[in-house]
Amino acid sequence: MIPARPLFSHIGQTASPGSGRSWQAIWRDAIIDPRELLRLLGLEGQADALLADGDTGFRLRVPRGFVARMQWGDARDPLLMQVLPAAAELLEAPHYSSDPVGDMDARVGTGLLHKYAGRALLIATGSCAIHCRYCFRRHFPYAEETAASGQWREAIDYLRKSADVDEVILSGGDPLSLATPKLAELTRALAEIPHLRRLRIHTRLPIVLPERVDGELLDWLQTIPLPKVMVLHANHANEIDETVAEACQRLRDAGVSLLNQSVLLRGVNDSADALAELSERLIACGILPYYLHQLDRVQGAAHFEVPDAQALALIAELEARVAGYLVPRLVREVPGASGKRAVRS
């Protein structure tokens, strides 16, 4: 059974059936002040010790509903650690860069990347409902590189001419941060390209802002003639409450296949207990654990890295504890490679 969210009345209300509050309104009400976040969790007295004392160049954003899943008074809460700007982000780390996965080298048009065999990736938008501190695109030049600019024309022209591409991946930012009519504009054009076989959507919104899965979004998904795969992003079981489970059920009812990709993060999910509970919670929602990523080495995130030897030991322990389909593949993205690479000893 998926636990209900422990709502804190002082954090704010989320939308409920008949409330009249849109997902956009909930988005706009996100917390962007780190000290407000700590105050809501009873941690204001630790602000000087917990917060970066300079500008990280990557501001806080976290929906109040996600904050309501955090543990009151716990400075090491695994959800809080994913979003709180920390002093460690200001440390320069060797072998870390602003483009750790080679996005710009794979660019073939505005907001359009072709780095994998048979697949093209559209940077649909730079907006996200949540700013994860380990984000590999935290330095990405979104102002100049979004495929939605110009009504998707450049991306559609490239895809129409590229018969070797049979799958389109919507990424970002978060593509579901776009208004549904804007997404429908794209998929109407994609449906006219005969060699496309699948649409894949990489999104964190159903996890952090489940209200986004509204009737309009579901209606749009059901009009898409291509098979639809949605790759969600949850790193810890505590991210998945009843509201998330209900949103995922609505997506499945709309004919969407659900997978999950996580990032292995020190202090967040670097234990077999955390990974096993995450997999169990995912499968209870009809989501298949798919990838467990080793950290992309983006400047500002080195404090989250887990060594390969420890990661492999965690996977071995997980394999001994749960069914094989609950064990995600441990992978790393390597710039220039034609796909994710398995991490091996």
Solvent accessible surface area in square Angstrom, and as a share of the most:
residue,aa,sasa,rsa
1,M,219,0.98
2,I,19,0.10
3,P,63,0.40
4,A,66,0.51
5,R,26,0.10
6,P,69,0.43
7,L,87,0.43
8,F,38,0.16
9,S,97,0.63
10,H,91,0.41
11,I,2,0.01
12,G,23,0.22
13,Q,110,0.49
14,T,22,0.13
15,A,27,0.21
16,S,65,0.42
17,P,141,0.89
18,G,88,0.85
19,S,59,0.38
20,G,80,0.77
21,R,83,0.30
22,S,50,0.32
23,W,17,0.06
24,Q,72,0.32
25,A,26,0.20
26,I,6,0.03
27,W,38,0.14
28,R,175,0.64
29,D,49,0.26
30,A,11,0.09
31,I,1,0.00
32,I,75,0.38
33,D,67,0.35
34,P,36,0.23
35,R,130,0.48
36,E,41,0.18
37,L,0,0.00
38,L,0,0.00
39,R,129,0.47
40,L,5,0.03
41,L,0,0.00
42,G,33,0.31
43,L,3,0.01
44,E,97,0.43
45,G,79,0.76
46,Q,81,0.36
47,A,4,0.03
48,D,123,0.64
49,A,92,0.71
50,L,41,0.21
51,L,19,0.09
52,A,20,0.15
53,D,135,0.70
54,G,38,0.37
55,D,130,0.67
56,T,25,0.15
57,G,63,0.61
58,F,30,0.12
59,R,141,0.51
60,L,3,0.01
61,R,48,0.18
62,V,0,0.00
63,P,2,0.01
64,R,43,0.16
65,G,5,0.05
66,F,0,0.00
67,V,0,0.00
68,A,1,0.01
69,R,6,0.02
70,M,1,0.00
71,Q,90,0.40
72,W,147,0.51
73,G,39,0.37
74,D,53,0.27
75,A,21,0.16
76,R,159,0.58
77,D,0,0.00
78,P,22,0.14
79,L,0,0.00
80,L,1,0.00
81,M,33,0.15
82,Q,0,0.00
83,V,0,0.00
84,L,14,0.07
85,P,12,0.08
86,A,27,0.21
87,A,51,0.39
88,A,32,0.25
89,E,12,0.05
90,L,70,0.35
91,L,124,0.62
92,E,149,0.67
93,A,17,0.13
94,P,106,0.67
95,H,156,0.70
96,Y,22,0.08
97,S,49,0.31
98,S,66,0.43
99,D,47,0.24
100,P,19,0.12
101,V,3,0.02
102,G,11,0.10
103,D,2,0.01
104,M,73,0.33
105,D,137,0.71
106,A,15,0.12
107,R,101,0.37
108,V,63,0.36
109,G,2,0.02
110,T,32,0.19
111,G,0,0.00
112,L,1,0.00
113,L,3,0.01
114,H,46,0.20
115,K,34,0.14
116,Y,18,0.07
117,A,73,0.57
118,G,18,0.17
119,R,62,0.23
120,A,0,0.00
121,L,12,0.06
122,L,0,0.00
123,I,0,0.00
124,A,0,0.00
125,T,14,0.08
126,G,27,0.26
127,S,53,0.34
128,C,33,0.20
129,A,2,0.02
130,I,6,0.03
131,H,34,0.15
132,C,12,0.07
133,R,1,0.00
134,Y,11,0.04
135,C,35,0.21
136,F,62,0.26
137,R,13,0.05
138,R,22,0.08
139,H,78,0.35
140,F,22,0.09
141,P,50,0.32
142,Y,46,0.18
143,A,101,0.78
144,E,117,0.53
145,E,14,0.06
146,T,26,0.15
147,A,4,0.03
148,A,13,0.10
149,S,66,0.43
150,G,35,0.34
151,Q,95,0.42
152,W,2,0.01
153,R,151,0.55
154,E,86,0.39
155,A,1,0.01
156,I,11,0.06
157,D,63,0.33
158,Y,58,0.22
159,L,0,0.00
160,R,119,0.43
161,K,168,0.71
162,S,13,0.09
163,A,81,0.63
164,D,96,0.50
165,V,0,0.00
166,D,36,0.19
167,E,11,0.05
168,V,0,0.00
169,I,2,0.01
170,L,0,0.00
171,S,10,0.07
172,G,4,0.04
173,G,18,0.18
174,D,4,0.02
175,P,0,0.00
176,L,1,0.00
177,S,19,0.12
178,L,29,0.14
179,A,53,0.41
180,T,6,0.03
181,P,82,0.51
182,K,51,0.21
183,L,0,0.00
184,A,18,0.14
185,E,56,0.25
186,L,0,0.00
187,T,8,0.05
188,R,154,0.56
189,A,25,0.19
190,L,1,0.01
191,A,45,0.35
192,E,132,0.59
193,I,4,0.02
194,P,127,0.80
195,H,44,0.20
196,L,9,0.05
197,R,157,0.57
198,R,83,0.30
199,L,0,0.00
200,R,29,0.11
201,I,1,0.01
202,H,34,0.15
203,T,7,0.04
204,R,16,0.06
205,L,1,0.01
206,P,0,0.00
207,I,0,0.00
208,V,1,0.00
209,L,1,0.01
210,P,5,0.03
211,E,27,0.12
212,R,0,0.00
213,V,3,0.02
214,D,43,0.22
215,G,47,0.45
216,E,90,0.41
217,L,0,0.00
218,L,27,0.13
219,D,88,0.46
220,W,10,0.04
221,L,0,0.00
222,Q,109,0.49
223,T,101,0.59
224,I,8,0.04
225,P,99,0.62
226,L,23,0.11
227,P,81,0.51
228,K,21,0.09
229,V,28,0.16
230,M,0,0.00
231,V,1,0.00
232,L,0,0.00
233,H,32,0.14
234,A,0,0.00
235,N,0,0.00
236,H,27,0.12
237,A,2,0.02
238,N,51,0.26
239,E,0,0.00
240,I,1,0.00
241,D,5,0.03
242,E,66,0.29
243,T,39,0.23
244,V,0,0.00
245,A,18,0.14
246,E,88,0.39
247,A,0,0.00
248,C,0,0.00
249,Q,80,0.36
250,R,88,0.32
251,L,0,0.00
252,R,106,0.39
253,D,100,0.52
254,A,8,0.06
255,G,51,0.49
256,V,7,0.04
257,S,62,0.40
258,L,9,0.04
259,L,36,0.18
260,N,3,0.01
261,Q,32,0.14
262,S,4,0.03
263,V,22,0.13
264,L,0,0.00
265,L,0,0.00
266,R,121,0.44
267,G,31,0.30
268,V,8,0.05
269,N,1,0.01
270,D,36,0.19
271,S,48,0.31
272,A,6,0.04
273,D,91,0.47
274,A,17,0.13
275,L,4,0.02
276,A,9,0.07
277,E,76,0.34
278,L,7,0.03
279,S,4,0.02
280,E,80,0.36
281,R,32,0.12
282,L,2,0.01
283,I,58,0.29
284,A,66,0.51
285,C,6,0.04
286,G,26,0.25
287,I,0,0.00
288,L,73,0.37
289,P,9,0.06
290,Y,57,0.22
291,Y,23,0.09
292,L,1,0.00
293,H,16,0.07
294,Q,3,0.02
295,L,8,0.04
296,D,21,0.11
297,R,103,0.38
298,V,0,0.00
299,Q,35,0.16
300,G,6,0.05
301,A,0,0.00
302,A,32,0.25
303,H,45,0.20
304,F,4,0.02
305,E,38,0.17
306,V,1,0.01
307,P,79,0.50
308,D,51,0.27
309,A,78,0.61
310,Q,75,0.33
311,A,0,0.00
312,L,43,0.22
313,A,61,0.47
314,L,15,0.08
315,I,19,0.10
316,A,57,0.45
317,E,84,0.38
318,L,0,0.00
319,E,104,0.47
320,A,90,0.70
321,R,116,0.42
322,V,25,0.14
323,A,45,0.35
324,G,61,0.59
325,Y,136,0.52
326,L,8,0.04
327,V,25,0.14
328,P,14,0.09
329,R,125,0.46
330,L,11,0.06
331,V,0,0.00
332,R,70,0.26
333,E,21,0.09
334,V,44,0.25
335,P,75,0.47
336,G,85,0.82
337,A,13,0.10
338,S,74,0.48
339,G,18,0.17
340,K,50,0.21
341,R,133,0.49
342,A,35,0.27
343,V,13,0.08
344,R,189,0.69
345,S,141,0.91
